[in-house]
Amino acid sequence: MTDIVTERSGSILRVQFNRPAKKNAMTFAMYNTMADLFNTTANDDSVRVVLWHGAGDSFCAGNDLEDFLKNPIGPSDSPQSRLINALINFDKPIVAAVHGAAIGGGTTMLTHCDFVYAGESAKFQIPFINLALVPEFGTSYSIPARIGYLRAAELIQLGQPFDAQRATELGLVTRVVPDQKLLATATETAQKLAEKPAGALQACKRLMREPVRHQLEKAAKLENEEYSVRLRSADTKEAITAFFEKRKPAFNRKTDSATAA
């Protein structure tokens, strides 16, 4: 079974996470596939809009931790950073339909979408702190810039889940709709966008994003460097071990615990 499914409908490219048994958790290979997909689509004039959603009962539960441990990211290029850079530089509209779990990257990747429709079942979380890690996708810059520092600190430094209504109040979601109408609502918006003049539509997005593009690239680079260090820390090792053992982690209380275990 293909973990990423694509389908064309006119000038709309539908992209679906397709690991329902794993709540569409992202693997090393999936990041590479998605990066290649967005880079190729950016140069395909026949595609005007991307419609993004997940199979099963979730949008995306973040990283597949087992796969993640086998393929730890480095301080420079990685499948994650390839996808992040592809999204930062993607000038065509992305419409996301989010239901069920949107955890970690499943939330942070949405900051690069132009329209985010959330089903009533959607549950969001930026839980990197709970794994002794830092956020990615440039969100250490984009989320405080979008919703204010204090509200961003609540999401990033506490790492607690929040529902679709709260995501809308914060400005992270366009609109909450009933689950049974979610994909139809997102598809309707994608169709409206596909009918707009393609050149002007891309120019609108490019102009809206240009003032923050450099800041996003800088933030993503710094995040990737810090992430790769933290990933090898004793605290992260303990957090992941505790996750699999279904217990509360016992973190090192010293601030210099980002040295390799």
Steps between C-alpha positions, in 0.01 A plus 500: 500500500632843406545729800437813290213488252451764232212558260437765236163664451542762230758748629463383862753254643361301792768378742406248768699356787424130479621318812166479685615217728777731628282814503701616197818543704784621278797283408838594354378382159174698524688825562710440191194411292316814612803722437538359147127540443487868597820582312365335185154655537652847538625472141192329354284768338209258466455493880353813655394383847599227747231336716655323800334254739547171685354150476325322785422678826788750505674767298856430621635390838845649441814291475501121511731467800627151412598613151629827641743320732636301207554816294594788733530833324836674472584868548486576127290340226230250597169378355321724750697809400444417131123503551515814715696688234268373227197634690664835581565556130174357366303780332178316416205485740480206741161409647508261798213291638587394855314239701596299806860523620728775371800457726850648484585542133133426431430842653813694409490414128156661488659841556609481133146446373281782370168353612464259792156348558467297818239239570333509840704191596836670437747503788820702470823488700857630475655253747871523415584625849362174641768313304769752604502635143425832330237579234569497126352626171610851598230518767727649767465813284166461322275406792607786733478736202150379420337463842725700736784389724300416814250277321779338301692429822193322635490271196875441457637505856215308665434271204140430597226395254233742383181455303381635167305786655808621688709468183249725322503756780880510479497552125657164413187372327280666237174344615359205693247287310317174576720199428260369237526828307874551545640366174212646298564844652872486429436370148258784430764757598762322288266512202435873549874563514559291188264728310701813586768633260798278585775761456328760717411238761862390536614863505256575783641217710857590413447865599327401824779258592801696381533723810534190722676255266849589618399484866339158444811367327722631779274359772477162327879479472553585867225258604655219297842558660356508852268207429787278386692575821199447725413178320825348628454623855450285809163670559364408157625144535319479835182660359477258210580200719230609743255545213545141386495372859181704566639681805585852605855604400759593761680796345843631590436831678828654381483740207803348325336162432523548121828309489494159337401215728 
